[in-house]
Amino acid sequence: MLRCSGLPFLPGNTFPDLSQTRFHKSHHFDRWSRTCMLADQKRPGIGGKQYSPTDGPEYCLPALYPPRQGPLLPSWLSYDRKVLCFHGFFQETLSEVDRIPYQIRKVKILYYLEDGTMQVSEPRTMNSGIPQGCLVTRQRIPRPVPYDGEFTSLLDLTSTILNYFF
């Protein structure tokens, strides 16, 4: 916009620059390590026109957010869709059969690294006559009585420890 110095700075007293051919607006955000952040460099204004120091104090301020330090991605993004699979078994008591006091059933334990939730399911066997499939839906499973208020974590799923889920 051009401004005549003899006229007051009021609407209608500024005139567009007819020689301007570029009207794009520069971006002020950059991607660094796949994370968006406010750029520190001073960018040109609309149409590539450089800002002058009198354009306002907000342009001269540094970036709002300091450069990131630490891991490249937050944990919820780096562990997204990553699942650990454990195989286990449990002993089911049978009260209907006199000769066999219990039955061993195999399960698959899925541990989601994203949020620490677990899912326990049993592989389906055709014509077995027992309910199979998902035994415990995806949720945080509480630990047994001595650890009230705590939830089962990845460290609890070792081969030497007996775990009780519900």
Buried (B, 14 or more C-beta within 10 A) or exposed (E): EEEEEEEEEEEEEEEEEEEEEEEEEBEEEBEEEEEEBEBEEEBEBEEBBEEEEEEEEEBEEEBEEEEEEEEEEEEEEEBEEEEEEBEBEBEEEEEEEEEEEEEEBEBBBBBBBBEBBBBBBBEEEEEEEEEBEEBBEBEEBBBEEEEEEEBBEEEBBEEEEEBEBE
